[in-house]
Protein backbone atom coordinates (compact mmCIF):
# COMPACT_ATOMS: atom_id res chain seq x y z
CA UNK A 1 0.00 0.00 0.00
CA UNK A 2 1.55 3.32 -1.08
CA UNK A 3 -0.84 6.12 -1.91
CA UNK A 4 1.06 9.34 -1.04
CA UNK A 5 -0.75 9.36 2.32
CA UNK A 6 0.13 5.98 3.75
CA UNK A 7 2.94 3.50 3.17
CA UNK A 8 2.32 0.00 4.50
CA UNK A 9 3.81 -3.40 3.78
CA UNK A 10 2.68 -6.84 4.93
CA UNK A 11 5.54 -9.02 6.18
CA UNK A 12 4.48 -12.62 5.58
CA UNK A 13 7.17 -14.14 7.80
CA UNK A 14 6.09 -12.25 10.92
CA UNK A 15 2.47 -11.76 9.82
CA UNK A 16 2.76 -8.07 10.67
CA UNK A 17 2.13 -4.85 8.79
CA UNK A 18 4.68 -2.05 9.09
CA UNK A 19 4.36 1.42 7.68
CA UNK A 20 3.94 5.12 8.13
CA UNK A 21 1.30 7.81 7.95
CA UNK A 22 2.32 11.05 6.20
CA UNK A 23 1.53 14.71 6.90
CA UNK A 24 -2.09 15.54 7.77
CA UNK A 25 -3.29 11.91 7.97
CA UNK A 26 -5.29 11.39 11.17
CA UNK A 27 -3.81 8.69 13.39
CA UNK A 28 -7.05 6.70 13.84
CA UNK A 29 -8.32 7.15 10.29
CA UNK A 30 -4.92 6.12 8.88
CA UNK A 31 -4.73 2.95 10.98
CA UNK A 32 -8.31 2.04 10.00
CA UNK A 33 -7.47 2.63 6.32
CA UNK A 34 -4.51 0.25 6.60
CA UNK A 35 -6.74 -2.36 8.25
CA UNK A 36 -9.36 -2.06 5.50
CA UNK A 37 -6.66 -2.33 2.81
CA UNK A 38 -5.25 -5.55 4.30
CA UNK A 39 -8.65 -6.95 5.40
CA UNK A 40 -7.72 -6.80 9.09
CA UNK A 41 -10.69 -6.94 11.47
CA UNK A 42 -8.80 -7.16 14.77
CA UNK A 43 -5.27 -6.06 15.63
CA UNK A 44 -2.89 -4.61 18.17
CA UNK A 45 -0.57 -1.81 17.08
CA UNK A 46 2.28 0.36 18.30
CA UNK A 47 3.49 3.65 16.94
CA UNK A 48 5.69 6.67 17.39
CA UNK A 49 5.98 9.91 15.46
CA UNK A 50 4.71 13.48 15.45
CA UNK A 51 1.26 15.05 15.49
CA UNK A 52 0.20 18.62 14.70
CA UNK A 53 -1.66 18.41 18.00
CA UNK A 54 -2.86 15.64 20.28
CA UNK A 55 -6.45 15.35 21.48
CA UNK A 56 -7.13 13.04 24.41
CA UNK A 57 -8.81 12.50 27.76
CA UNK A 58 -7.26 11.34 31.01
CA UNK A 59 -8.58 9.23 33.85
CA UNK A 60 -9.62 11.28 36.90
CA UNK A 61 -11.16 10.50 40.28
CA UNK A 62 -14.90 9.94 40.36
CA UNK A 63 -17.32 11.28 42.94
CA UNK A 64 -17.17 8.20 45.16
CA UNK A 65 -14.24 6.32 46.68
CA UNK A 66 -12.64 4.05 44.05
CA UNK A 67 -14.65 5.46 41.15
CA UNK A 68 -12.94 6.82 38.05
CA UNK A 69 -14.11 8.79 35.05
CA UNK A 70 -12.57 10.70 32.14
CA UNK A 71 -11.52 14.33 32.11
CA UNK A 72 -12.84 16.91 29.72
CA UNK A 73 -11.19 16.75 26.29
CA UNK A 74 -7.60 18.05 26.29
CA UNK A 75 -5.79 19.34 23.22
CA UNK A 76 -2.09 20.17 23.09
CA UNK A 77 -1.22 23.77 22.30
CA UNK A 78 1.64 22.78 19.98
CA UNK A 79 2.89 19.92 17.87
CA UNK A 80 3.85 16.81 19.83
CA UNK A 81 6.04 13.75 19.52
CA UNK A 82 4.45 10.42 20.41
CA UNK A 83 7.04 8.90 22.72
CA UNK A 84 5.11 5.67 23.09
CA UNK A 85 1.71 4.61 21.85
CA UNK A 86 -0.22 1.40 21.73
CA UNK A 87 -3.73 0.44 20.78
CA UNK A 88 -6.23 -2.08 19.50
CA UNK A 89 -8.40 -2.14 16.40
CA UNK A 90 -11.77 -3.86 16.41
CA UNK A 91 -15.40 -3.04 15.75
CA UNK A 92 -17.42 -0.37 17.49
CA UNK A 93 -21.01 -0.60 18.61
CA UNK A 94 -21.98 0.90 15.22
CA UNK A 95 -20.39 -2.02 13.34
CA UNK A 96 -17.56 0.13 11.91
CA UNK A 97 -13.82 -0.31 12.53
CA UNK A 98 -12.84 1.36 15.79
CA UNK A 99 -9.53 2.21 17.47
CA UNK A 100 -8.68 2.30 21.19
CA UNK A 101 -5.33 4.05 21.65
CA UNK A 102 -3.29 5.35 24.58
CA UNK A 103 -0.12 7.35 24.13
CA UNK A 104 2.54 9.35 25.92
CA UNK A 105 3.54 12.63 24.26
CA UNK A 106 5.97 15.51 24.65
CA UNK A 107 5.08 18.98 23.35
CA UNK A 108 7.22 21.84 22.02
CA UNK A 109 7.62 23.21 25.57
CA UNK A 110 8.97 19.84 26.75
CA UNK A 111 5.86 18.99 28.78
CA UNK A 112 5.13 15.27 28.95
CA UNK A 113 1.53 14.13 29.06
CA UNK A 114 -0.72 11.50 27.56
CA UNK A 115 -3.88 9.53 27.87
CA UNK A 116 -6.74 8.04 25.88
CA UNK A 117 -6.65 9.61 22.38
CA UNK A 118 -9.82 10.62 20.53
CA UNK A 119 -10.95 9.60 17.05
CA UNK A 120 -10.42 12.02 14.17
CA UNK A 121 -8.52 14.66 16.17
CA UNK A 122 -4.84 13.69 15.91
CA UNK A 123 -3.35 14.73 12.53
CA UNK A 124 0.20 13.71 11.62
CA UNK A 125 2.76 16.55 11.60
CA UNK A 126 5.73 14.87 9.87
CA UNK A 127 5.29 11.08 10.12
CA UNK A 128 3.78 8.40 12.34
CA UNK A 129 5.50 5.04 12.03
CA UNK A 130 3.60 1.95 13.13
CA UNK A 131 3.60 -1.80 13.36
CA UNK A 132 0.26 -3.56 13.25
CA UNK A 133 -0.16 -7.11 14.50
CA UNK A 134 -3.31 -8.70 12.99
CA UNK A 135 -5.24 -11.02 15.30
CA UNK A 136 -6.65 -13.72 13.03
CA UNK A 137 -8.61 -15.77 15.57
CA UNK A 138 -9.78 -12.92 17.81
CA UNK A 139 -13.08 -11.09 17.58
CA UNK A 140 -12.86 -7.58 19.02
CA UNK A 141 -16.10 -5.69 19.39
CA UNK A 142 -17.12 -2.90 21.73
CA UNK A 143 -19.77 -3.78 24.26
CA UNK A 144 -20.86 -2.38 27.59
CA UNK A 145 -18.63 -3.26 30.52
CA UNK A 146 -21.07 -4.37 33.24
CA UNK A 147 -19.08 -2.86 36.12
CA UNK A 148 -18.45 0.60 34.64
CA UNK A 149 -21.46 0.73 32.31
CA UNK A 150 -19.32 2.08 29.50
CA UNK A 151 -18.19 0.69 26.12
CA UNK A 152 -15.04 -1.42 26.12
CA UNK A 153 -13.60 -3.94 23.68
CA UNK A 154 -14.81 -7.47 24.38
CA UNK A 155 -12.34 -10.22 23.43
CA UNK A 156 -13.76 -13.50 22.11
CA UNK A 157 -12.53 -16.26 19.82
CA UNK A 158 -13.57 -15.60 16.24
CA UNK A 159 -15.44 -18.91 16.10
CA UNK A 160 -17.68 -17.69 18.98
CA UNK A 161 -19.18 -14.87 16.87
PyMOL CGO cylinders between C-alpha atoms (Angstrom):
from pymol import cmd
from pymol.cgo import CYLINDER

trace = [
    CYLINDER, 0.00, 0.00, 0.00, 1.55, 3.32, -1.08, 0.3, 1, 1, 1, 1, 1, 1,
    CYLINDER, 1.55, 3.32, -1.08, -0.84, 6.12, -1.91, 0.3, 1, 1, 1, 1, 1, 1,
    CYLINDER, -0.84, 6.12, -1.91, 1.06, 9.34, -1.04, 0.3, 1, 1, 1, 1, 1, 1,
    CYLINDER, 1.06, 9.34, -1.04, -0.75, 9.36, 2.32, 0.3, 1, 1, 1, 1, 1, 1,
    CYLINDER, -0.75, 9.36, 2.32, 0.13, 5.98, 3.75, 0.3, 1, 1, 1, 1, 1, 1,
    CYLINDER, 0.13, 5.98, 3.75, 2.94, 3.50, 3.17, 0.3, 1, 1, 1, 1, 1, 1,
    CYLINDER, 2.94, 3.50, 3.17, 2.32, 0.00, 4.50, 0.3, 1, 1, 1, 1, 1, 1,
    CYLINDER, 2.32, 0.00, 4.50, 3.81, -3.40, 3.78, 0.3, 1, 1, 1, 1, 1, 1,
    CYLINDER, 3.81, -3.40, 3.78, 2.68, -6.84, 4.93, 0.3, 1, 1, 1, 1, 1, 1,
    CYLINDER, 2.68, -6.84, 4.93, 5.54, -9.02, 6.18, 0.3, 1, 1, 1, 1, 1, 1,
    CYLINDER, 5.54, -9.02, 6.18, 4.48, -12.62, 5.58, 0.3, 1, 1, 1, 1, 1, 1,
    CYLINDER, 4.48, -12.62, 5.58, 7.17, -14.14, 7.80, 0.3, 1, 1, 1, 1, 1, 1,
    CYLINDER, 7.17, -14.14, 7.80, 6.09, -12.25, 10.92, 0.3, 1, 1, 1, 1, 1, 1,
    CYLINDER, 6.09, -12.25, 10.92, 2.47, -11.76, 9.82, 0.3, 1, 1, 1, 1, 1, 1,
    CYLINDER, 2.47, -11.76, 9.82, 2.76, -8.07, 10.67, 0.3, 1, 1, 1, 1, 1, 1,
    CYLINDER, 2.76, -8.07, 10.67, 2.13, -4.85, 8.79, 0.3, 1, 1, 1, 1, 1, 1,
    CYLINDER, 2.13, -4.85, 8.79, 4.68, -2.05, 9.09, 0.3, 1, 1, 1, 1, 1, 1,
    CYLINDER, 4.68, -2.05, 9.09, 4.36, 1.42, 7.68, 0.3, 1, 1, 1, 1, 1, 1,
    CYLINDER, 4.36, 1.42, 7.68, 3.94, 5.12, 8.13, 0.3, 1, 1, 1, 1, 1, 1,
    CYLINDER, 3.94, 5.12, 8.13, 1.30, 7.81, 7.95, 0.3, 1, 1, 1, 1, 1, 1,
    CYLINDER, 1.30, 7.81, 7.95, 2.32, 11.05, 6.20, 0.3, 1, 1, 1, 1, 1, 1,
    CYLINDER, 2.32, 11.05, 6.20, 1.53, 14.71, 6.90, 0.3, 1, 1, 1, 1, 1, 1,
    CYLINDER, 1.53, 14.71, 6.90, -2.09, 15.54, 7.77, 0.3, 1, 1, 1, 1, 1, 1,
    CYLINDER, -2.09, 15.54, 7.77, -3.29, 11.91, 7.97, 0.3, 1, 1, 1, 1, 1, 1,
    CYLINDER, -3.29, 11.91, 7.97, -5.29, 11.39, 11.17, 0.3, 1, 1, 1, 1, 1, 1,
    CYLINDER, -5.29, 11.39, 11.17, -3.81, 8.69, 13.39, 0.3, 1, 1, 1, 1, 1, 1,
    CYLINDER, -3.81, 8.69, 13.39, -7.05, 6.70, 13.84, 0.3, 1, 1, 1, 1, 1, 1,
    CYLINDER, -7.05, 6.70, 13.84, -8.32, 7.15, 10.29, 0.3, 1, 1, 1, 1, 1, 1,
    CYLINDER, -8.32, 7.15, 10.29, -4.92, 6.12, 8.88, 0.3, 1, 1, 1, 1, 1, 1,
    CYLINDER, -4.92, 6.12, 8.88, -4.73, 2.95, 10.98, 0.3, 1, 1, 1, 1, 1, 1,
    CYLINDER, -4.73, 2.95, 10.98, -8.31, 2.04, 10.00, 0.3, 1, 1, 1, 1, 1, 1,
    CYLINDER, -8.31, 2.04, 10.00, -7.47, 2.63, 6.32, 0.3, 1, 1, 1, 1, 1, 1,
    CYLINDER, -7.47, 2.63, 6.32, -4.51, 0.25, 6.60, 0.3, 1, 1, 1, 1, 1, 1,
    CYLINDER, -4.51, 0.25, 6.60, -6.74, -2.36, 8.25, 0.3, 1, 1, 1, 1, 1, 1,
    CYLINDER, -6.74, -2.36, 8.25, -9.36, -2.06, 5.50, 0.3, 1, 1, 1, 1, 1, 1,
    CYLINDER, -9.36, -2.06, 5.50, -6.66, -2.33, 2.81, 0.3, 1, 1, 1, 1, 1, 1,
    CYLINDER, -6.66, -2.33, 2.81, -5.25, -5.55, 4.30, 0.3, 1, 1, 1, 1, 1, 1,
    CYLINDER, -5.25, -5.55, 4.30, -8.65, -6.95, 5.40, 0.3, 1, 1, 1, 1, 1, 1,
    CYLINDER, -8.65, -6.95, 5.40, -7.72, -6.80, 9.09, 0.3, 1, 1, 1, 1, 1, 1,
    CYLINDER, -7.72, -6.80, 9.09, -10.69, -6.94, 11.47, 0.3, 1, 1, 1, 1, 1, 1,
    CYLINDER, -10.69, -6.94, 11.47, -8.80, -7.16, 14.77, 0.3, 1, 1, 1, 1, 1, 1,
    CYLINDER, -8.80, -7.16, 14.77, -5.27, -6.06, 15.63, 0.3, 1, 1, 1, 1, 1, 1,
    CYLINDER, -5.27, -6.06, 15.63, -2.89, -4.61, 18.17, 0.3, 1, 1, 1, 1, 1, 1,
    CYLINDER, -2.89, -4.61, 18.17, -0.57, -1.81, 17.08, 0.3, 1, 1, 1, 1, 1, 1,
    CYLINDER, -0.57, -1.81, 17.08, 2.28, 0.36, 18.30, 0.3, 1, 1, 1, 1, 1, 1,
    CYLINDER, 2.28, 0.36, 18.30, 3.49, 3.65, 16.94, 0.3, 1, 1, 1, 1, 1, 1,
    CYLINDER, 3.49, 3.65, 16.94, 5.69, 6.67, 17.39, 0.3, 1, 1, 1, 1, 1, 1,
    CYLINDER, 5.69, 6.67, 17.39, 5.98, 9.91, 15.46, 0.3, 1, 1, 1, 1, 1, 1,
    CYLINDER, 5.98, 9.91, 15.46, 4.71, 13.48, 15.45, 0.3, 1, 1, 1, 1, 1, 1,
    CYLINDER, 4.71, 13.48, 15.45, 1.26, 15.05, 15.49, 0.3, 1, 1, 1, 1, 1, 1,
    CYLINDER, 1.26, 15.05, 15.49, 0.20, 18.62, 14.70, 0.3, 1, 1, 1, 1, 1, 1,
    CYLINDER, 0.20, 18.62, 14.70, -1.66, 18.41, 18.00, 0.3, 1, 1, 1, 1, 1, 1,
    CYLINDER, -1.66, 18.41, 18.00, -2.86, 15.64, 20.28, 0.3, 1, 1, 1, 1, 1, 1,
    CYLINDER, -2.86, 15.64, 20.28, -6.45, 15.35, 21.48, 0.3, 1, 1, 1, 1, 1, 1,
    CYLINDER, -6.45, 15.35, 21.48, -7.13, 13.04, 24.41, 0.3, 1, 1, 1, 1, 1, 1,
    CYLINDER, -7.13, 13.04, 24.41, -8.81, 12.50, 27.76, 0.3, 1, 1, 1, 1, 1, 1,
    CYLINDER, -8.81, 12.50, 27.76, -7.26, 11.34, 31.01, 0.3, 1, 1, 1, 1, 1, 1,
    CYLINDER, -7.26, 11.34, 31.01, -8.58, 9.23, 33.85, 0.3, 1, 1, 1, 1, 1, 1,
    CYLINDER, -8.58, 9.23, 33.85, -9.62, 11.28, 36.90, 0.3, 1, 1, 1, 1, 1, 1,
    CYLINDER, -9.62, 11.28, 36.90, -11.16, 10.50, 40.28, 0.3, 1, 1, 1, 1, 1, 1,
    CYLINDER, -11.16, 10.50, 40.28, -14.90, 9.94, 40.36, 0.3, 1, 1, 1, 1, 1, 1,
    CYLINDER, -14.90, 9.94, 40.36, -17.32, 11.28, 42.94, 0.3, 1, 1, 1, 1, 1, 1,
    CYLINDER, -17.32, 11.28, 42.94, -17.17, 8.20, 45.16, 0.3, 1, 1, 1, 1, 1, 1,
    CYLINDER, -17.17, 8.20, 45.16, -14.24, 6.32, 46.68, 0.3, 1, 1, 1, 1, 1, 1,
    CYLINDER, -14.24, 6.32, 46.68, -12.64, 4.05, 44.05, 0.3, 1, 1, 1, 1, 1, 1,
    CYLINDER, -12.64, 4.05, 44.05, -14.65, 5.46, 41.15, 0.3, 1, 1, 1, 1, 1, 1,
    CYLINDER, -14.65, 5.46, 41.15, -12.94, 6.82, 38.05, 0.3, 1, 1, 1, 1, 1, 1,
    CYLINDER, -12.94, 6.82, 38.05, -14.11, 8.79, 35.05, 0.3, 1, 1, 1, 1, 1, 1,
    CYLINDER, -14.11, 8.79, 35.05, -12.57, 10.70, 32.14, 0.3, 1, 1, 1, 1, 1, 1,
    CYLINDER, -12.57, 10.70, 32.14, -11.52, 14.33, 32.11, 0.3, 1, 1, 1, 1, 1, 1,
    CYLINDER, -11.52, 14.33, 32.11, -12.84, 16.91, 29.72, 0.3, 1, 1, 1, 1, 1, 1,
    CYLINDER, -12.84, 16.91, 29.72, -11.19, 16.75, 26.29, 0.3, 1, 1, 1, 1, 1, 1,
    CYLINDER, -11.19, 16.75, 26.29, -7.60, 18.05, 26.29, 0.3, 1, 1, 1, 1, 1, 1,
    CYLINDER, -7.60, 18.05, 26.29, -5.79, 19.34, 23.22, 0.3, 1, 1, 1, 1, 1, 1,
    CYLINDER, -5.79, 19.34, 23.22, -2.09, 20.17, 23.09, 0.3, 1, 1, 1, 1, 1, 1,
    CYLINDER, -2.09, 20.17, 23.09, -1.22, 23.77, 22.30, 0.3, 1, 1, 1, 1, 1, 1,
    CYLINDER, -1.22, 23.77, 22.30, 1.64, 22.78, 19.98, 0.3, 1, 1, 1, 1, 1, 1,
    CYLINDER, 1.64, 22.78, 19.98, 2.89, 19.92, 17.87, 0.3, 1, 1, 1, 1, 1, 1,
    CYLINDER, 2.89, 19.92, 17.87, 3.85, 16.81, 19.83, 0.3, 1, 1, 1, 1, 1, 1,
    CYLINDER, 3.85, 16.81, 19.83, 6.04, 13.75, 19.52, 0.3, 1, 1, 1, 1, 1, 1,
    CYLINDER, 6.04, 13.75, 19.52, 4.45, 10.42, 20.41, 0.3, 1, 1, 1, 1, 1, 1,
    CYLINDER, 4.45, 10.42, 20.41, 7.04, 8.90, 22.72, 0.3, 1, 1, 1, 1, 1, 1,
    CYLINDER, 7.04, 8.90, 22.72, 5.11, 5.67, 23.09, 0.3, 1, 1, 1, 1, 1, 1,
    CYLINDER, 5.11, 5.67, 23.09, 1.71, 4.61, 21.85, 0.3, 1, 1, 1, 1, 1, 1,
    CYLINDER, 1.71, 4.61, 21.85, -0.22, 1.40, 21.73, 0.3, 1, 1, 1, 1, 1, 1,
    CYLINDER, -0.22, 1.40, 21.73, -3.73, 0.44, 20.78, 0.3, 1, 1, 1, 1, 1, 1,
    CYLINDER, -3.73, 0.44, 20.78, -6.23, -2.08, 19.50, 0.3, 1, 1, 1, 1, 1, 1,
    CYLINDER, -6.23, -2.08, 19.50, -8.40, -2.14, 16.40, 0.3, 1, 1, 1, 1, 1, 1,
    CYLINDER, -8.40, -2.14, 16.40, -11.77, -3.86, 16.41, 0.3, 1, 1, 1, 1, 1, 1,
    CYLINDER, -11.77, -3.86, 16.41, -15.40, -3.04, 15.75, 0.3, 1, 1, 1, 1, 1, 1,
    CYLINDER, -15.40, -3.04, 15.75, -17.42, -0.37, 17.49, 0.3, 1, 1, 1, 1, 1, 1,
    CYLINDER, -17.42, -0.37, 17.49, -21.01, -0.60, 18.61, 0.3, 1, 1, 1, 1, 1, 1,
    CYLINDER, -21.01, -0.60, 18.61, -21.98, 0.90, 15.22, 0.3, 1, 1, 1, 1, 1, 1,
    CYLINDER, -21.98, 0.90, 15.22, -20.39, -2.02, 13.34, 0.3, 1, 1, 1, 1, 1, 1,
    CYLINDER, -20.39, -2.02, 13.34, -17.56, 0.13, 11.91, 0.3, 1, 1, 1, 1, 1, 1,
    CYLINDER, -17.56, 0.13, 11.91, -13.82, -0.31, 12.53, 0.3, 1, 1, 1, 1, 1, 1,
    CYLINDER, -13.82, -0.31, 12.53, -12.84, 1.36, 15.79, 0.3, 1, 1, 1, 1, 1, 1,
    CYLINDER, -12.84, 1.36, 15.79, -9.53, 2.21, 17.47, 0.3, 1, 1, 1, 1, 1, 1,
    CYLINDER, -9.53, 2.21, 17.47, -8.68, 2.30, 21.19, 0.3, 1, 1, 1, 1, 1, 1,
    CYLINDER, -8.68, 2.30, 21.19, -5.33, 4.05, 21.65, 0.3, 1, 1, 1, 1, 1, 1,
    CYLINDER, -5.33, 4.05, 21.65, -3.29, 5.35, 24.58, 0.3, 1, 1, 1, 1, 1, 1,
    CYLINDER, -3.29, 5.35, 24.58, -0.12, 7.35, 24.13, 0.3, 1, 1, 1, 1, 1, 1,
    CYLINDER, -0.12, 7.35, 24.13, 2.54, 9.35, 25.92, 0.3, 1, 1, 1, 1, 1, 1,
    CYLINDER, 2.54, 9.35, 25.92, 3.54, 12.63, 24.26, 0.3, 1, 1, 1, 1, 1, 1,
    CYLINDER, 3.54, 12.63, 24.26, 5.97, 15.51, 24.65, 0.3, 1, 1, 1, 1, 1, 1,
    CYLINDER, 5.97, 15.51, 24.65, 5.08, 18.98, 23.35, 0.3, 1, 1, 1, 1, 1, 1,
    CYLINDER, 5.08, 18.98, 23.35, 7.22, 21.84, 22.02, 0.3, 1, 1, 1, 1, 1, 1,
    CYLINDER, 7.22, 21.84, 22.02, 7.62, 23.21, 25.57, 0.3, 1, 1, 1, 1, 1, 1,
    CYLINDER, 7.62, 23.21, 25.57, 8.97, 19.84, 26.75, 0.3, 1, 1, 1, 1, 1, 1,
    CYLINDER, 8.97, 19.84, 26.75, 5.86, 18.99, 28.78, 0.3, 1, 1, 1, 1, 1, 1,
    CYLINDER, 5.86, 18.99, 28.78, 5.13, 15.27, 28.95, 0.3, 1, 1, 1, 1, 1, 1,
    CYLINDER, 5.13, 15.27, 28.95, 1.53, 14.13, 29.06, 0.3, 1, 1, 1, 1, 1, 1,
    CYLINDER, 1.53, 14.13, 29.06, -0.72, 11.50, 27.56, 0.3, 1, 1, 1, 1, 1, 1,
    CYLINDER, -0.72, 11.50, 27.56, -3.88, 9.53, 27.87, 0.3, 1, 1, 1, 1, 1, 1,
    CYLINDER, -3.88, 9.53, 27.87, -6.74, 8.04, 25.88, 0.3, 1, 1, 1, 1, 1, 1,
    CYLINDER, -6.74, 8.04, 25.88, -6.65, 9.61, 22.38, 0.3, 1, 1, 1, 1, 1, 1,
    CYLINDER, -6.65, 9.61, 22.38, -9.82, 10.62, 20.53, 0.3, 1, 1, 1, 1, 1, 1,
    CYLINDER, -9.82, 10.62, 20.53, -10.95, 9.60, 17.05, 0.3, 1, 1, 1, 1, 1, 1,
    CYLINDER, -10.95, 9.60, 17.05, -10.42, 12.02, 14.17, 0.3, 1, 1, 1, 1, 1, 1,
    CYLINDER, -10.42, 12.02, 14.17, -8.52, 14.66, 16.17, 0.3, 1, 1, 1, 1, 1, 1,
    CYLINDER, -8.52, 14.66, 16.17, -4.84, 13.69, 15.91, 0.3, 1, 1, 1, 1, 1, 1,
    CYLINDER, -4.84, 13.69, 15.91, -3.35, 14.73, 12.53, 0.3, 1, 1, 1, 1, 1, 1,
    CYLINDER, -3.35, 14.73, 12.53, 0.20, 13.71, 11.62, 0.3, 1, 1, 1, 1, 1, 1,
    CYLINDER, 0.20, 13.71, 11.62, 2.76, 16.55, 11.60, 0.3, 1, 1, 1, 1, 1, 1,
    CYLINDER, 2.76, 16.55, 11.60, 5.73, 14.87, 9.87, 0.3, 1, 1, 1, 1, 1, 1,
    CYLINDER, 5.73, 14.87, 9.87, 5.29, 11.08, 10.12, 0.3, 1, 1, 1, 1, 1, 1,
    CYLINDER, 5.29, 11.08, 10.12, 3.78, 8.40, 12.34, 0.3, 1, 1, 1, 1, 1, 1,
    CYLINDER, 3.78, 8.40, 12.34, 5.50, 5.04, 12.03, 0.3, 1, 1, 1, 1, 1, 1,
    CYLINDER, 5.50, 5.04, 12.03, 3.60, 1.95, 13.13, 0.3, 1, 1, 1, 1, 1, 1,
    CYLINDER, 3.60, 1.95, 13.13, 3.60, -1.80, 13.36, 0.3, 1, 1, 1, 1, 1, 1,
    CYLINDER, 3.60, -1.80, 13.36, 0.26, -3.56, 13.25, 0.3, 1, 1, 1, 1, 1, 1,
    CYLINDER, 0.26, -3.56, 13.25, -0.16, -7.11, 14.50, 0.3, 1, 1, 1, 1, 1, 1,
    CYLINDER, -0.16, -7.11, 14.50, -3.31, -8.70, 12.99, 0.3, 1, 1, 1, 1, 1, 1,
    CYLINDER, -3.31, -8.70, 12.99, -5.24, -11.02, 15.30, 0.3, 1, 1, 1, 1, 1, 1,
    CYLINDER, -5.24, -11.02, 15.30, -6.65, -13.72, 13.03, 0.3, 1, 1, 1, 1, 1, 1,
    CYLINDER, -6.65, -13.72, 13.03, -8.61, -15.77, 15.57, 0.3, 1, 1, 1, 1, 1, 1,
    CYLINDER, -8.61, -15.77, 15.57, -9.78, -12.92, 17.81, 0.3, 1, 1, 1, 1, 1, 1,
    CYLINDER, -9.78, -12.92, 17.81, -13.08, -11.09, 17.58, 0.3, 1, 1, 1, 1, 1, 1,
    CYLINDER, -13.08, -11.09, 17.58, -12.86, -7.58, 19.02, 0.3, 1, 1, 1, 1, 1, 1,
    CYLINDER, -12.86, -7.58, 19.02, -16.10, -5.69, 19.39, 0.3, 1, 1, 1, 1, 1, 1,
    CYLINDER, -16.10, -5.69, 19.39, -17.12, -2.90, 21.73, 0.3, 1, 1, 1, 1, 1, 1,
    CYLINDER, -17.12, -2.90, 21.73, -19.77, -3.78, 24.26, 0.3, 1, 1, 1, 1, 1, 1,
    CYLINDER, -19.77, -3.78, 24.26, -20.86, -2.38, 27.59, 0.3, 1, 1, 1, 1, 1, 1,
    CYLINDER, -20.86, -2.38, 27.59, -18.63, -3.26, 30.52, 0.3, 1, 1, 1, 1, 1, 1,
    CYLINDER, -18.63, -3.26, 30.52, -21.07, -4.37, 33.24, 0.3, 1, 1, 1, 1, 1, 1,
    CYLINDER, -21.07, -4.37, 33.24, -19.08, -2.86, 36.12, 0.3, 1, 1, 1, 1, 1, 1,
    CYLINDER, -19.08, -2.86, 36.12, -18.45, 0.60, 34.64, 0.3, 1, 1, 1, 1, 1, 1,
    CYLINDER, -18.45, 0.60, 34.64, -21.46, 0.73, 32.31, 0.3, 1, 1, 1, 1, 1, 1,
    CYLINDER, -21.46, 0.73, 32.31, -19.32, 2.08, 29.50, 0.3, 1, 1, 1, 1, 1, 1,
    CYLINDER, -19.32, 2.08, 29.50, -18.19, 0.69, 26.12, 0.3, 1, 1, 1, 1, 1, 1,
    CYLINDER, -18.19, 0.69, 26.12, -15.04, -1.42, 26.12, 0.3, 1, 1, 1, 1, 1, 1,
    CYLINDER, -15.04, -1.42, 26.12, -13.60, -3.94, 23.68, 0.3, 1, 1, 1, 1, 1, 1,
    CYLINDER, -13.60, -3.94, 23.68, -14.81, -7.47, 24.38, 0.3, 1, 1, 1, 1, 1, 1,
    CYLINDER, -14.81, -7.47, 24.38, -12.34, -10.22, 23.43, 0.3, 1, 1, 1, 1, 1, 1,
    CYLINDER, -12.34, -10.22, 23.43, -13.76, -13.50, 22.11, 0.3, 1, 1, 1, 1, 1, 1,
    CYLINDER, -13.76, -13.50, 22.11, -12.53, -16.26, 19.82, 0.3, 1, 1, 1, 1, 1, 1,
    CYLINDER, -12.53, -16.26, 19.82, -13.57, -15.60, 16.24, 0.3, 1, 1, 1, 1, 1, 1,
    CYLINDER, -13.57, -15.60, 16.24, -15.44, -18.91, 16.10, 0.3, 1, 1, 1, 1, 1, 1,
    CYLINDER, -15.44, -18.91, 16.10, -17.68, -17.69, 18.98, 0.3, 1, 1, 1, 1, 1, 1,
    CYLINDER, -17.68, -17.69, 18.98, -19.18, -14.87, 16.87, 0.3, 1, 1, 1, 1, 1, 1,
]
cmd.load_cgo(trace, "trace")
